[in-house]
Amino acid sequence: NAGVMQNPRHLVRRRGQEARLRCSPMKGHSHVYWYRQLPEEGLKFMVYLQKENIIDESGMPKERFSAEFPKEGPSILRIQQVVRGDSAAYFCASSPLGTGATEAFFGQGTRLTVV
Amino acid sequence: GIQVEQSPPDLILQEGANSTLRCNFSDSVNNLQWFHQNPWGQLINLFYIPSGTKQNGRLSATTVATERYSLLYISSSQTTDSGVYFCAAYNNNDMRFGAGTRLTVKP
């Protein structure tokens, strides 16, 4: 059973471009969480999704950021018109059930650099 | 939302020493996890511990949910234990992280 897969591992974008980050959860996991980590800081919650539904997006900036978890395929975190402040590591985690009923596992992250 | 606080923020140990890391949370939680982020940035699961005590080798953890805290014990520390230790608490729908404890183990 492969772990949580995130790609790309590293992504460089120029200011104003779009960034698409992908997260394939572990097999059998239908709950996905996205987090952002700035250098030397902790993980900040962004969004929690179940298949085809956004459950909690209270940590997501209101503009330029969006997330989806379609019925088929990976979860996507999309950042439009990137700015330098978006440079960070973005992690996703998956679990079979939500609300902490089961353990969550993290991918290796995508390191976004905006130049 | 729930607030998660970790202490100490930084900890420097000599190899072989023991340590205790603390995680306090502001509200009742459904569950709690401890993670180790190694120097390469990878988040490694240590414990999934809603209550009680668990042990895994030199590491053990105790969560007292009624008093809203969890402890991570590291015994006979090794240089490979260096990194940042996070606790994450589940409240309602999602998992919130503390700011972490940065551990440096010197040879």
Backbone of each chain as ProteinMPNN parsed JSONL, in Angstrom:
{"seq_chain_A": "NAGVMQNPRHLVRRRGQEARLRCSPMKGHSHVYWYRQLPEEGLKFMVYLQKENIIDESGMPKERFSAEFPKEGPSILRIQQVVRGDSAAYFCASSPLGTGATEAFFGQGTRLTVV", "coords_chain_A": {"N_chain_A": [[0.86, -1.188, 0.0], [0.902, 1.931, -1.12], [2.165, 5.024, 0.163], [0.926, 8.356, 0.989], [0.923, 10.305, -1.837], [2.522, 13.046, -3.184], [2.779, 15.442, -5.721], [4.134, 17.993, -7.857], [7.379, 17.401, -6.279], [8.974, 19.587, -6.007], [8.373, 22.895, -7.057], [8.616, 25.566, -9.196], [7.556, 28.775, -9.795], [6.83, 31.732, -11.657], [5.988, 35.011, -10.57], [2.539, 35.689, -10.747], [1.856, 33.48, -12.263], [0.131, 30.273, -12.386], [-0.171, 27.768, -9.878], [-0.345, 24.308, -9.481], [-0.988, 21.808, -7.261], [-0.708, 18.443, -6.456], [-2.291, 15.716, -4.791], [-2.356, 12.437, -3.995], [-4.243, 10.334, -2.156], [-3.736, 7.723, 0.321], [-4.568, 4.346, -0.492], [-7.955, 3.599, -0.168], [-8.476, 5.704, 1.476], [-10.578, 8.419, 2.069], [-10.55, 10.964, 2.936], [-9.044, 14.094, 2.95], [-6.546, 16.419, 3.884], [-5.165, 19.66, 3.658], [-2.166, 21.474, 4.245], [-0.113, 24.32, 5.01], [3.271, 25.213, 5.257], [5.43, 27.553, 6.371], [8.906, 28.559, 6.197], [10.719, 27.487, 9.017], [8.464, 27.438, 10.613], [5.305, 26.233, 12.024], [2.756, 23.87, 10.925], [0.073, 25.089, 9.096], [-3.361, 24.835, 9.012], [-5.303, 24.458, 6.078], [-7.444, 23.409, 4.371], [-10.075, 20.993, 4.437], [-11.157, 18.091, 2.937], [-13.584, 15.812, 1.696], [-14.332, 13.126, -0.53], [-15.41, 14.738, -3.369], [-16.457, 16.8, -1.873], [-16.098, 19.838, -0.038], [-15.277, 20.146, 3.228], [-14.328, 21.765, 5.287], [-13.035, 24.859, 4.9], [-11.848, 26.853, 6.262], [-9.259, 27.729, 6.727], [-8.253, 28.587, 4.389], [-7.033, 31.063, 2.186], [-9.159, 33.677, 0.997], [-9.064, 34.548, -1.612], [-7.648, 33.601, -4.723], [-6.876, 31.011, -4.004], [-7.862, 27.612, -4.252], [-9.445, 24.424, -3.799], [-9.925, 20.984, -4.572], [-11.411, 17.724, -4.587], [-11.948, 15.355, -6.504], [-14.29, 12.798, -7.611], [-12.918, 10.848, -9.001], [-9.412, 10.478, -9.234], [-6.635, 12.61, -8.11], [-6.498, 14.833, -5.214], [-6.536, 18.33, -5.666], [-4.728, 21.248, -5.105], [-4.993, 24.52, -5.882], [-3.384, 27.426, -6.861], [-3.831, 30.572, -7.885], [-2.344, 33.188, -9.846], [0.22, 33.544, -8.495], [2.125, 34.871, -5.735], [5.119, 36.197, -4.158], [4.871, 35.685, -1.452], [3.53, 33.299, -1.354], [5.333, 31.303, -1.415], [6.316, 28.354, 0.003], [6.158, 25.262, 1.892], [3.877, 22.803, 0.995], [1.74, 20.574, 2.395], [-0.086, 17.522, 2.234], [-2.44, 15.42, 3.887], [-3.915, 12.223, 4.493], [-6.75, 10.221, 5.473], [-8.687, 7.317, 6.446], [-11.147, 7.721, 7.676], [-12.904, 10.574, 8.958], [-12.746, 13.256, 11.386], [-10.838, 12.539, 13.245], [-11.153, 9.894, 13.832], [-9.601, 7.955, 12.793], [-6.117, 7.331, 12.118], [-4.081, 9.814, 10.562], [-2.052, 10.264, 7.666], [0.872, 11.705, 6.225], [1.95, 13.155, 3.112], [5.045, 13.757, 1.306], [5.242, 16.371, 0.744], [5.054, 19.43, -1.198], [7.303, 21.706, -2.376], [6.983, 24.958, -2.955], [8.266, 27.515, -4.852], [8.255, 30.874, -5.504], [9.289, 33.028, -7.929]], "CA_chain_A": [[0.0, 0.0, 0.0], [1.739, 3.112, -1.233], [1.804, 6.106, 1.056], [0.34, 9.533, 0.372], [1.838, 10.768, -2.876], [2.345, 14.427, -3.609], [3.654, 15.868, -6.822], [5.557, 17.674, -7.861], [8.064, 17.616, -5.008], [9.447, 20.974, -6.061], [7.689, 23.632, -8.114], [9.042, 26.959, -9.293], [6.64, 29.567, -10.607], [7.039, 33.173, -11.677], [4.859, 35.781, -10.055], [1.432, 35.807, -11.673], [1.492, 32.185, -12.848], [-0.708, 29.389, -11.576], [0.471, 26.577, -9.334], [-1.252, 23.188, -9.204], [-0.344, 20.817, -6.419], [-1.517, 17.233, -6.465], [-2.178, 14.825, -3.645], [-3.053, 11.16, -4.123], [-4.293, 9.742, -0.813], [-3.507, 6.287, 0.427], [-5.688, 3.54, -0.97], [-9.01, 3.426, 0.829], [-8.661, 6.948, 2.236], [-11.45, 9.346, 1.358], [-10.472, 12.265, 3.609], [-7.773, 14.756, 2.637], [-6.296, 17.696, 4.549], [-4.024, 20.407, 3.121], [-1.508, 22.366, 5.196], [0.987, 25.125, 4.495], [4.321, 25.411, 6.243], [6.463, 28.532, 6.039], [10.195, 28.169, 6.788], [10.896, 27.598, 10.48], [7.172, 27.571, 11.288], [4.496, 25.026, 12.092], [1.819, 23.605, 9.831], [-1.186, 25.821, 9.211], [-4.47, 24.176, 8.327], [-5.915, 25.206, 4.983], [-8.736, 22.913, 3.924], [-10.354, 19.579, 4.669], [-12.079, 17.641, 1.904], [-13.941, 14.437, 1.435], [-14.575, 12.952, -1.968], [-16.373, 15.628, -4.027], [-17.003, 17.806, -0.955], [-15.236, 20.622, 0.852], [-15.894, 20.085, 4.545], [-13.9, 22.921, 6.08], [-12.013, 25.629, 4.192], [-11.659, 28.049, 7.079], [-7.869, 28.161, 6.701], [-7.873, 28.901, 3.011], [-7.232, 32.469, 1.797], [-10.42, 33.825, 0.255], [-8.804, 34.792, -3.026], [-6.571, 32.935, -5.472], [-6.684, 29.615, -3.591], [-9.013, 26.73, -4.323], [-9.093, 23.013, -3.642], [-10.957, 20.037, -4.967], [-11.105, 16.297, -4.425], [-12.985, 14.771, -7.351], [-14.638, 11.394, -7.405], [-11.784, 10.102, -9.542], [-8.201, 11.266, -9.351], [-6.073, 13.177, -6.882], [-6.937, 16.139, -4.736], [-5.745, 19.406, -6.276], [-4.698, 22.583, -4.501], [-4.692, 25.425, -6.983], [-3.082, 28.798, -6.46], [-3.783, 31.421, -9.075], [-1.6, 34.461, -9.773], [1.066, 33.384, -7.312], [2.963, 35.974, -5.275], [6.282, 35.693, -3.425], [4.431, 35.198, -0.139], [2.987, 31.937, -1.447], [6.45, 30.361, -1.318], [6.158, 27.57, 1.227], [5.953, 23.829, 1.67], [2.462, 22.452, 1.102], [1.601, 19.153, 2.732], [-1.416, 16.962, 2.381], [-2.573, 14.217, 4.697], [-5.155, 11.503, 4.215], [-7.186, 9.251, 6.467], [-9.86, 6.585, 5.965], [-12.313, 8.348, 8.258], [-12.628, 11.918, 9.427], [-12.94, 13.647, 12.795], [-9.87, 11.915, 14.122], [-11.511, 8.513, 14.157], [-8.493, 7.117, 12.347], [-4.838, 8.018, 11.986], [-3.808, 10.495, 9.297], [-0.677, 10.115, 7.182], [1.268, 12.82, 5.383], [2.849, 13.043, 1.985], [6.365, 14.359, 1.504], [5.134, 17.806, 0.548], [5.477, 20.14, -2.411], [7.958, 22.971, -2.035], [6.693, 25.947, -3.986], [9.093, 28.72, -4.836], [7.777, 31.889, -6.446], [10.411, 33.93, -8.251]], "C_chain_A": [[0.892, 1.231, 0.0], [1.246, 4.168, -0.257], [1.118, 7.232, 0.304], [1.364, 10.106, -0.621], [1.518, 12.205, -3.254], [3.281, 14.718, -4.784], [3.201, 17.211, -7.36], [6.183, 17.864, -6.482], [8.549, 19.051, -4.892], [8.79, 21.646, -7.26], [8.159, 25.077, -8.07], [8.086, 27.678, -10.234], [7.055, 31.031, -10.537], [5.804, 33.849, -11.121], [3.787, 35.919, -11.135], [1.013, 34.503, -12.339], [0.59, 31.405, -11.899], [0.128, 28.208, -11.089], [-0.607, 25.532, -9.044], [-0.495, 22.113, -8.45], [-1.272, 19.625, -6.302], [-1.243, 16.352, -5.259], [-3.004, 13.576, -3.907], [-3.067, 10.497, -2.764], [-3.948, 8.267, -0.855], [-4.76, 5.55, -0.026], [-6.7, 3.358, 0.148], [-9.263, 4.659, 1.677], [-9.511, 7.92, 1.43], [-11.456, 10.742, 1.986], [-9.087, 12.842, 3.373], [-7.712, 16.118, 3.326], [-5.094, 18.351, 3.868], [-3.509, 21.38, 4.186], [-0.418, 23.136, 4.473], [2.001, 25.321, 5.612], [5.332, 26.417, 5.693], [7.772, 28.11, 6.709], [10.243, 28.449, 8.289], [9.571, 27.788, 11.226], [6.437, 26.236, 11.302], [3.581, 24.889, 10.892], [0.505, 24.316, 10.094], [-2.254, 25.128, 8.374], [-5.016, 25.072, 7.219], [-7.326, 24.716, 4.697], [-8.815, 21.426, 4.192], [-11.429, 19.159, 3.674], [-12.375, 16.15, 2.053], [-14.186, 14.338, -0.068], [-15.724, 13.857, -2.425], [-16.946, 16.7, -3.098], [-15.895, 18.544, -0.208], [-15.942, 20.682, 2.202], [-15.571, 21.335, 5.364], [-12.802, 23.633, 5.314], [-11.676, 26.905, 4.962], [-10.229, 28.567, 7.078], [-7.38, 28.598, 5.331], [-8.038, 30.401, 2.766], [-8.427, 32.578, 0.858], [-10.188, 33.985, -1.234], [-7.616, 33.965, -3.494], [-6.385, 31.468, -5.123], [-7.988, 28.836, -3.759], [-8.534, 25.289, -4.202], [-10.26, 22.162, -4.092], [-10.457, 18.629, -4.72], [-12.188, 15.562, -5.213], [-13.209, 13.297, -7.047], [-13.5, 10.49, -7.898], [-10.568, 11.018, -9.594], [-7.781, 11.907, -8.053], [-6.805, 14.435, -6.429], [-5.98, 17.185, -5.32], [-5.868, 20.659, -5.412], [-4.195, 23.528, -5.586], [-4.473, 26.831, -6.44], [-2.937, 29.62, -7.738], [-2.96, 32.672, -8.788], [-0.681, 34.486, -8.547], [1.879, 34.647, -7.039], [4.093, 35.378, -4.441], [5.873, 35.096, -2.074], [3.819, 33.812, -0.156], [4.088, 30.888, -1.356], [6.39, 29.665, 0.041], [6.181, 26.092, 0.852], [4.476, 23.539, 1.903], [2.372, 20.939, 1.297], [0.135, 18.742, 2.66], [-1.34, 15.702, 3.239], [-3.874, 13.53, 4.306], [-5.47, 10.546, 5.349], [-8.419, 8.537, 5.931], [-11.167, 7.207, 6.448], [-11.931, 9.733, 8.738], [-12.779, 12.046, 10.922], [-11.997, 12.923, 13.741], [-10.166, 10.481, 14.478], [-10.416, 7.538, 13.761], [-7.261, 7.986, 12.136], [-4.705, 8.645, 10.6], [-2.339, 10.358, 8.958], [-0.367, 11.218, 6.176], [2.082, 12.386, 4.179], [4.145, 13.786, 2.271], [6.37, 15.857, 1.203], [5.552, 18.268, -0.835], [6.059, 21.468, -1.974], [7.799, 23.929, -3.195], [7.605, 27.145, -3.785], [8.574, 29.659, -5.905], [8.908, 32.889, -6.673], [9.917, 35.159, -9.017]], "O_chain_A": [[1.552, 1.535, 0.993], [0.069, 4.203, 0.102], [0.77, 7.089, -0.868], [2.518, 10.353, -0.27], [0.383, 12.533, -3.6], [4.43, 14.278, -4.807], [2.013, 17.531, -7.321], [5.55, 18.446, -5.602], [8.534, 19.645, -3.814], [8.664, 21.054, -8.332], [8.103, 25.728, -7.027], [7.846, 27.22, -11.352], [7.555, 31.509, -9.519], [4.701, 33.309, -11.2], [4.089, 36.226, -12.289], [-0.071, 34.426, -12.918], [0.326, 31.822, -10.771], [1.012, 27.718, -11.791], [-1.639, 25.831, -8.443], [0.504, 21.578, -8.931], [-2.472, 19.776, -6.076], [-0.115, 16.258, -4.776], [-4.226, 13.656, -4.027], [-2.01, 10.128, -2.254], [-3.877, 7.651, -1.918], [-5.87, 6.077, 0.053], [-6.343, 3.007, 1.272], [-10.169, 4.662, 2.511], [-9.218, 8.211, 0.27], [-12.263, 11.594, 1.615], [-8.078, 12.164, 3.571], [-8.69, 16.866, 3.35], [-4.118, 17.675, 3.54], [-4.276, 22.01, 4.914], [0.129, 22.681, 3.468], [1.638, 25.564, 6.763], [5.998, 26.167, 4.688], [7.745, 27.373, 7.694], [9.851, 29.521, 8.751], [9.572, 28.256, 12.364], [6.866, 25.255, 10.695], [3.628, 25.692, 9.96], [-0.099, 24.175, 11.158], [-2.066, 24.871, 7.185], [-5.17, 26.28, 7.396], [-8.286, 25.483, 4.764], [-7.819, 20.702, 4.181], [-12.481, 19.79, 3.579], [-11.532, 15.358, 2.473], [-14.238, 15.345, -0.773], [-16.849, 13.755, -1.936], [-17.842, 17.44, -3.505], [-14.893, 17.953, 0.196], [-17.055, 21.196, 2.313], [-16.436, 21.888, 6.044], [-11.734, 23.059, 5.098], [-11.271, 27.908, 4.375], [-10.002, 29.734, 7.399], [-6.21, 28.938, 5.159], [-9.081, 30.961, 3.103], [-8.677, 31.695, 0.037], [-11.036, 33.594, -2.037], [-6.698, 33.678, -2.726], [-5.775, 30.739, -5.905], [-9.07, 29.334, -3.449], [-7.372, 24.978, -4.467], [-11.421, 22.562, -4.006], [-9.254, 18.374, -4.654], [-13.221, 15.19, -4.658], [-12.437, 12.652, -6.337], [-13.175, 9.485, -7.264], [-10.678, 12.19, -9.953], [-8.454, 11.781, -7.03], [-7.612, 15.012, -7.158], [-4.778, 16.948, -5.447], [-6.966, 21.071, -5.04], [-3.106, 23.349, -6.131], [-5.276, 27.349, -5.663], [-2.044, 29.389, -8.553], [-2.888, 33.148, -7.655], [-0.806, 35.35, -7.68], [2.264, 35.381, -7.95], [4.043, 34.208, -4.06], [6.464, 34.119, -1.616], [3.608, 33.209, 0.896], [3.795, 29.698, -1.232], [6.41, 30.311, 1.088], [6.217, 25.722, -0.321], [3.898, 23.981, 2.896], [2.855, 20.15, 0.485], [-0.762, 19.52, 2.986], [-0.315, 15.023, 3.3], [-4.816, 14.175, 3.845], [-4.584, 10.115, 6.087], [-9.122, 9.067, 5.071], [-12.165, 7.221, 5.727], [-10.748, 10.027, 8.906], [-12.923, 11.052, 11.634], [-12.323, 12.716, 14.91], [-9.5, 9.904, 15.338], [-10.309, 6.443, 14.313], [-7.352, 9.206, 11.995], [-5.155, 8.083, 9.601], [-1.483, 10.337, 9.842], [-1.221, 11.613, 5.382], [2.804, 11.389, 4.217], [4.319, 14.369, 3.341], [7.385, 16.529, 1.388], [6.3, 17.591, -1.542], [5.404, 22.256, -1.292], [8.385, 23.753, -4.263], [7.698, 27.707, -2.694], [8.466, 29.285, -7.073], [9.411, 33.509, -5.736], [10.716, 36.027, -9.372]]}, "seq_chain_B": "GIQVEQSPPDLILQEGANSTLRCNFSDSVNNLQWFHQNPWGQLINLFYIPSGTKQNGRLSATTVATERYSLLYISSSQTTDSGVYFCAAYNNNDMRFGAGTRLTVKP", "coords_chain_B": {"N_chain_B": [[-11.468, 28.213, 16.836], [-9.799, 25.215, 17.956], [-6.998, 25.603, 20.132], [-3.598, 24.799, 20.106], [-0.836, 24.213, 22.031], [2.647, 23.952, 22.357], [5.437, 22.897, 24.323], [8.883, 22.624, 25.441], [9.727, 25.381, 23.194], [12.216, 25.1, 22.008], [14.863, 22.74, 22.351], [17.84, 21.491, 23.547], [19.918, 18.764, 23.682], [22.276, 16.497, 25.121], [23.645, 13.645, 23.608], [22.117, 10.619, 24.624], [20.699, 11.603, 26.738], [17.512, 12.087, 28.441], [14.175, 13.261, 27.64], [11.215, 15.33, 27.918], [8.426, 16.282, 26.157], [5.792, 18.603, 25.818], [2.289, 18.971, 25.172], [-0.381, 21.048, 25.068], [-3.892, 21.494, 24.878], [-6.746, 23.455, 23.984], [-9.378, 22.761, 24.08], [-11.853, 20.146, 24.248], [-10.874, 17.164, 22.625], [-11.108, 15.003, 19.77], [-9.141, 13.289, 19.123], [-5.544, 12.678, 19.065], [-2.368, 13.232, 17.617], [1.152, 12.562, 17.389], [3.972, 13.794, 15.679], [7.105, 13.526, 13.943], [9.186, 15.748, 12.38], [11.659, 15.36, 10.192], [15.073, 16.439, 9.439], [14.969, 16.645, 6.668], [12.475, 17.406, 6.104], [10.373, 15.634, 6.07], [7.36, 14.309, 7.374], [6.825, 12.227, 9.986], [4.868, 9.692, 11.336], [4.413, 9.259, 14.78], [2.843, 8.651, 17.131], [-0.549, 7.786, 17.575], [-2.865, 8.797, 19.618], [-5.448, 8.925, 21.572], [-5.98, 8.736, 24.266], [-4.499, 7.593, 27.353], [-1.492, 5.585, 27.475], [1.205, 4.917, 25.289], [3.868, 2.988, 23.916], [6.849, 2.941, 21.975], [9.617, 1.55, 21.314], [12.272, 3.627, 22.158], [10.662, 5.74, 22.539], [7.77, 7.12, 24.075], [4.33, 7.931, 24.761], [1.858, 9.862, 26.418], [-1.498, 10.642, 26.863], [-3.721, 12.72, 28.505], [-6.776, 13.219, 28.299], [-8.889, 14.419, 29.688], [-7.639, 16.371, 31.132], [-6.548, 17.817, 29.191], [-3.982, 17.563, 27.905], [-0.955, 16.268, 26.431], [1.919, 14.184, 26.547], [5.179, 13.628, 25.311], [7.71, 11.342, 25.546], [11.156, 10.984, 25.289], [13.682, 8.741, 25.439], [17.129, 8.076, 26.192], [18.372, 9.668, 24.119], [19.254, 10.093, 20.647], [21.395, 11.268, 17.985], [19.982, 11.136, 15.65], [17.435, 11.646, 16.446], [17.028, 14.299, 16.254], [15.285, 17.213, 15.095], [11.996, 18.485, 14.389], [9.301, 18.244, 16.58], [5.919, 17.676, 16.414], [2.67, 18.078, 17.779], [-0.696, 17.22, 17.029], [-4.04, 18.021, 17.189], [-7.322, 16.744, 17.022], [-10.348, 18.284, 16.485], [-13.741, 18.554, 16.221], [-14.047, 18.709, 12.859], [-11.415, 18.831, 11.837], [-7.771, 18.709, 11.917], [-5.517, 20.253, 13.997], [-2.388, 21.882, 14.369], [0.28, 22.217, 16.79], [2.93, 24.618, 17.405], [5.288, 23.304, 17.489], [8.211, 21.579, 18.806], [11.563, 22.168, 18.661], [14.089, 19.965, 18.476], [17.434, 19.397, 19.243], [19.965, 17.147, 19.181], [23.045, 16.621, 20.474], [26.197, 15.126, 19.662]], "CA_chain_B": [[-11.065, 26.828, 16.775], [-8.964, 24.72, 19.039], [-5.624, 26.102, 20.216], [-2.656, 23.756, 20.515], [0.421, 24.837, 22.442], [3.713, 22.994, 22.666], [6.589, 23.413, 25.066], [9.44, 23.941, 25.145], [9.876, 25.609, 21.752], [13.526, 24.587, 21.595], [15.461, 21.856, 23.344], [19.147, 20.982, 23.134], [20.291, 17.664, 24.558], [23.456, 15.706, 24.825], [23.271, 12.27, 23.27], [21.942, 9.753, 25.787], [19.808, 12.22, 27.722], [16.073, 11.9, 28.296], [13.448, 14.523, 27.55], [9.749, 15.297, 27.905], [7.814, 17.348, 25.382], [4.418, 18.75, 26.271], [1.304, 19.507, 24.235], [-1.639, 21.424, 25.715], [-4.93, 21.889, 23.928], [-7.679, 24.369, 24.646], [-10.747, 22.258, 24.081], [-11.89, 18.684, 24.166], [-10.438, 16.7, 21.304], [-11.502, 13.655, 19.383], [-7.955, 12.454, 19.05], [-4.298, 13.414, 19.058], [-1.232, 12.548, 17.005], [2.499, 13.14, 17.473], [4.759, 13.623, 14.465], [8.48, 14.008, 13.912], [9.605, 16.249, 11.075], [13.1, 15.197, 10.164], [15.755, 17.571, 8.787], [14.634, 16.698, 5.25], [11.12, 17.931, 5.992], [9.37, 14.578, 6.046], [6.569, 14.15, 8.603], [6.756, 10.811, 10.322], [3.926, 9.408, 12.425], [4.972, 8.639, 15.97], [1.781, 8.071, 17.928], [-1.962, 8.146, 17.439], [-3.095, 8.486, 21.032], [-6.539, 9.713, 22.147], [-5.875, 8.708, 25.723], [-3.667, 6.514, 27.829], [-0.062, 5.576, 27.228], [1.722, 3.988, 24.291], [5.325, 2.982, 23.837], [7.44, 2.403, 20.765], [11.067, 1.651, 21.471], [12.73, 4.633, 23.125], [9.645, 6.779, 22.63], [6.456, 6.799, 24.622], [3.447, 9.089, 24.819], [0.712, 9.774, 27.318], [-2.508, 11.684, 26.701], [-4.755, 12.814, 29.533], [-7.736, 14.046, 27.567], [-9.714, 15.189, 30.633], [-6.855, 17.528, 31.573], [-6.189, 18.526, 27.958], [-2.564, 17.6, 27.57], [-0.273, 15.035, 26.041], [3.364, 14.235, 26.754], [6.018, 12.726, 24.523], [8.962, 11.061, 26.238], [12.239, 10.422, 24.488], [14.734, 8.275, 26.342], [18.429, 7.751, 25.575], [18.266, 10.344, 22.818], [20.303, 9.896, 19.642], [21.476, 12.416, 17.071], [18.932, 10.972, 14.635], [16.173, 12.152, 16.989], [16.942, 15.733, 15.984], [14.212, 17.614, 14.189], [10.896, 19.174, 15.061], [8.231, 17.362, 17.026], [4.617, 18.34, 16.404], [1.444, 17.377, 18.127], [-1.849, 17.69, 16.266], [-5.264, 17.62, 17.88], [-8.554, 16.726, 16.241], [-11.516, 18.889, 17.128], [-14.746, 18.566, 15.169], [-13.723, 18.129, 11.568], [-10.061, 18.87, 11.306], [-6.595, 18.463, 12.744], [-4.75, 21.504, 14.157], [-1.04, 21.627, 14.862], [1.035, 23.141, 17.606], [4.06, 25.256, 16.707], [6.405, 22.371, 17.448], [9.409, 21.656, 19.648], [12.752, 21.873, 17.855], [15.04, 19.207, 19.288], [18.782, 19.187, 18.716], [20.723, 16.203, 20.006], [24.464, 16.772, 20.147], [26.972, 13.898, 19.948]], "C_chain_B": [[-10.139, 26.465, 17.907], [-7.56, 25.32, 18.961], [-4.741, 24.978, 20.753], [-1.327, 24.423, 20.822], [1.437, 23.775, 22.828], [4.832, 23.679, 23.432], [7.581, 22.29, 25.33], [9.521, 24.165, 23.639], [11.193, 25.057, 21.208], [14.127, 23.768, 22.731], [16.769, 21.327, 22.77], [19.576, 19.948, 24.155], [21.629, 17.088, 24.147], [22.984, 14.293, 24.524], [23.194, 11.419, 24.535], [20.994, 10.314, 26.825], [18.353, 11.888, 27.421], [15.376, 13.254, 28.217], [11.951, 14.28, 27.554], [9.245, 16.517, 27.158], [6.332, 17.39, 25.736], [3.553, 19.392, 25.189], [0.031, 19.782, 25.018], [-2.651, 21.829, 24.652], [-6.093, 22.532, 24.672], [-9.083, 23.822, 24.801], [-10.703, 20.737, 24.056], [-11.56, 18.263, 22.736], [-10.94, 15.283, 21.051], [-10.313, 12.715, 19.394], [-6.709, 13.31, 18.993], [-3.214, 12.573, 18.408], [0.053, 13.315, 17.301], [3.239, 12.79, 16.19], [6.188, 14.104, 14.717], [8.767, 14.497, 12.495], [11.126, 16.227, 11.042], [13.767, 16.359, 9.402], [15.483, 17.676, 7.289], [13.183, 17.126, 5.026], [10.024, 16.89, 6.026], [8.678, 14.458, 7.399], [6.341, 12.675, 8.852], [5.803, 10.616, 11.496], [4.643, 8.735, 13.587], [3.884, 7.911, 16.753], [0.429, 8.658, 17.52], [-2.565, 7.781, 18.787], [-4.191, 9.366, 21.628], [-6.497, 9.788, 23.666], [-4.937, 7.583, 26.106], [-2.213, 6.675, 27.43], [0.289, 4.535, 26.177], [3.238, 4.08, 24.278], [5.76, 2.376, 22.522], [8.946, 2.602, 20.874], [11.436, 2.654, 22.54], [11.701, 5.756, 23.311], [8.39, 6.246, 23.305], [5.649, 8.088, 24.689], [2.307, 8.804, 25.763], [-0.213, 10.934, 27.019], [-3.506, 11.59, 27.839], [-5.805, 13.779, 28.993], [-8.553, 14.931, 28.51], [-8.978, 16.422, 31.133], [-6.228, 18.261, 30.391], [-4.691, 18.669, 27.751], [-2.087, 16.219, 27.154], [1.219, 15.255, 26.222], [4.052, 13.226, 25.844], [7.345, 12.581, 25.252], [9.962, 10.461, 25.249], [13.343, 10.009, 25.442], [15.993, 7.946, 25.538], [18.525, 8.363, 24.182], [19.503, 10.101, 21.942], [20.288, 11.083, 18.682], [20.398, 12.346, 15.998], [17.559, 11.385, 15.15], [15.999, 13.641, 16.711], [15.858, 16.032, 14.956], [13.148, 18.346, 14.989], [9.792, 18.17, 15.366], [6.939, 18.16, 17.115], [3.576, 17.446, 17.047], [0.31, 18.011, 17.325], [-3.097, 17.132, 16.908], [-6.455, 17.725, 16.94], [-9.68, 17.328, 17.079], [-12.561, 19.103, 16.056], [-14.179, 17.941, 13.9], [-12.238, 17.982, 11.281], [-8.994, 18.787, 12.383], [-5.77, 19.744, 12.796], [-3.435, 21.208, 14.855], [-0.585, 22.66, 15.875], [2.203, 23.686, 16.8], [5.303, 24.38, 16.695], [7.452, 22.613, 18.515], [10.588, 21.257, 18.777], [13.797, 21.234, 18.739], [16.367, 19.069, 18.548], [19.524, 18.275, 19.68], [22.175, 16.257, 19.551], [25.229, 15.501, 20.51], [27.916, 14.1, 21.122]], "O_chain_B": [[-9.75, 27.31, 18.713], [-7.01, 25.519, 17.878], [-5.089, 24.3, 21.72], [-0.759, 25.115, 19.976], [1.12, 22.82, 23.537], [5.135, 24.854, 23.229], [7.185, 21.129, 25.433], [9.392, 23.207, 22.878], [11.255, 24.6, 20.067], [13.926, 24.064, 23.909], [16.808, 20.789, 21.663], [19.595, 20.221, 25.355], [22.049, 17.18, 22.993], [22.026, 13.81, 25.128], [24.069, 11.478, 25.399], [20.53, 9.585, 27.701], [18.003, 11.471, 26.317], [15.913, 14.266, 28.667], [11.477, 13.187, 27.241], [9.597, 17.649, 27.489], [5.697, 16.354, 25.928], [4.009, 20.228, 24.409], [-0.572, 18.862, 25.57], [-2.293, 22.437, 23.643], [-6.383, 22.202, 25.822], [-9.886, 24.359, 25.565], [-9.649, 20.13, 23.867], [-11.929, 18.933, 21.772], [-11.16, 14.493, 21.969], [-10.446, 11.516, 19.639], [-6.798, 14.533, 18.886], [-3.143, 11.362, 18.615], [0.05, 14.538, 17.445], [3.156, 11.673, 15.68], [6.444, 14.955, 15.569], [8.61, 13.75, 11.529], [11.792, 16.969, 11.764], [13.073, 17.17, 8.789], [15.751, 18.722, 6.699], [12.721, 17.198, 3.887], [8.844, 17.243, 6.012], [9.328, 14.501, 8.444], [5.745, 11.97, 8.038], [5.917, 11.288, 12.521], [5.382, 7.768, 13.403], [3.984, 6.71, 17.007], [0.298, 9.833, 17.179], [-2.761, 6.602, 19.081], [-3.897, 10.447, 22.138], [-6.924, 10.773, 24.269], [-4.616, 6.723, 25.286], [-1.765, 7.77, 27.089], [-0.248, 3.428, 26.168], [3.814, 5.122, 24.591], [5.148, 1.437, 22.013], [9.475, 3.671, 20.569], [10.983, 2.561, 23.681], [11.879, 6.623, 24.167], [8.004, 5.09, 23.131], [6.202, 9.187, 24.677], [1.848, 7.669, 25.896], [0.228, 12.08, 26.931], [-4.067, 10.527, 28.107], [-5.729, 14.989, 29.203], [-8.874, 16.069, 28.168], [-9.606, 17.408, 31.517], [-5.467, 19.212, 30.573], [-4.193, 19.756, 27.459], [-2.686, 15.187, 27.458], [1.719, 16.369, 26.069], [3.561, 12.116, 25.638], [8.02, 13.57, 25.539], [9.641, 9.552, 24.483], [13.879, 10.841, 26.174], [15.923, 7.589, 24.362], [18.734, 7.659, 23.194], [20.62, 9.93, 22.429], [19.297, 11.805, 18.581], [19.95, 13.376, 15.494], [16.611, 11.468, 14.37], [14.913, 14.181, 16.92], [15.56, 15.223, 14.077], [13.38, 18.768, 16.122], [9.409, 17.36, 14.522], [6.869, 19.181, 17.798], [3.592, 16.226, 16.886], [0.359, 19.195, 16.989], [-3.207, 15.929, 17.145], [-6.574, 18.675, 16.165], [-9.92, 16.929, 18.219], [-12.287, 19.779, 15.065], [-13.864, 16.751, 13.887], [-11.846, 17.08, 10.541], [-9.277, 18.793, 13.581], [-5.367, 20.264, 11.756], [-3.364, 20.41, 15.789], [-0.998, 23.819, 15.834], [2.439, 23.274, 15.665], [6.263, 24.669, 15.981], [7.565, 23.712, 19.059], [10.622, 20.159, 18.223], [14.333, 21.873, 19.644], [16.41, 18.675, 17.382], [19.687, 18.601, 20.856], [22.491, 15.975, 18.395], [24.952, 14.872, 21.532], [28.64, 13.178, 21.497]]}, "name": "protein", "num_of_chains": 2, "seq": "NAGVMQNPRHLVRRRGQEARLRCSPMKGHSHVYWYRQLPEEGLKFMVYLQKENIIDESGMPKERFSAEFPKEGPSILRIQQVVRGDSAAYFCASSPLGTGATEAFFGQGTRLTVVGIQVEQSPPDLILQEGANSTLRCNFSDSVNNLQWFHQNPWGQLINLFYIPSGTKQNGRLSATTVATERYSLLYISSSQTTDSGVYFCAAYNNNDMRFGAGTRLTVKP"}
